[in-house]
């Protein structure tokens, strides 16, 4: 099992460090809730507790093979992975790793990882009266989104206590010169989105490596290109991932600009709503039985 190869393939060496933590009450009578403070405590456990998870890339390989990807086989030791990190970092990696357009992940290579992370969180925190949602979304109502949830949705009548963690998503925050107008902002968000889904440096190493890693990464680029109605075949054939990412970002940018112009009165308002560089983890607790 090769964690370094896994990182080179699938993107998501998110730092385990949590960069922000806030706690807030939500719901009627929350100030008097018996669960008051529990969400903050749970968030601290997510930020500071670590876990090792084992998973396989085989589900993604099987789905890719059904779509024509060239695998000699779709199971075996070369598909098995082990990784370690904070629970918050693992949740963030699962959210980004299973991101896609609508409800469909770009690929399914991280499906088993998401399940393993859910199990690890549930094993550390009894998921009764608890809901954890990790969400990566470049901006509100973005066509691209990744999420993972642990626990049940709170009952409508429950009084909930809420805390929020922010974990790096693996890309840079927006620079001031990228937010001066809608066009610049949209291009920057599109570039950051593509870079999060397919980090150029890691993808280049993977494409130049051995199967099944190279095959899985090639399939990821094929899926991204298909979703964005473009082609990057010649670029990925040469492992020119920077050129491939520019092509993908150029195809995504008009969709982003249309969304932002429709929803915000100014580029400044739109930029304030952009969250492409972070995964937000929201913890909600309530008294079970209410």
MOBEL-V715422 format. One line per field, one symbol per residue. phi: phi as a letter, one per 40 degrees, with the letter a starting at -180 (. if undefined). burial: + if it has 9 or more other ideal C-beta (glycine too) atoms within 8 Angstrom, else -. A space follows every 50 residues. Layout:
phi->???
burial->???
//
This chain:
phi->.bcccdcccbgbcccccccaabbacagcgccbcccdgcccccdccccbcb abbbabcddcccccccchccbcabaidcccbbabiccccccccccccbca bgcbddbbcbdccdcccdccccccbdcbgabbbbbbadadgccbabaabb gccddccccbbbbbbbbdcgbccccdccbcaccccccccccccccccadd ccccccccccccdccccdcdcccccccbfabbdcccccfccccccccccc ccdcccccccccbbcadcccccccbccabcbbbbbacdgc
burial->--+-++++++++-+-+-+--+-+-+-+--+--+-++-+++-++++++-+- +-+-+++++++++++---+-+--+----+++++-++++++++++++++++ ----++++++++++++++++++-++-+--++++++++++--+-+++++++ +--+---+++++++++++++---+---++--+-+++++++++++++++++ -++++++-+--++++++++++++++-++-+-+--++---++-++++++++ +++--++-++--++--+-+++-+++++++++++++++---
//
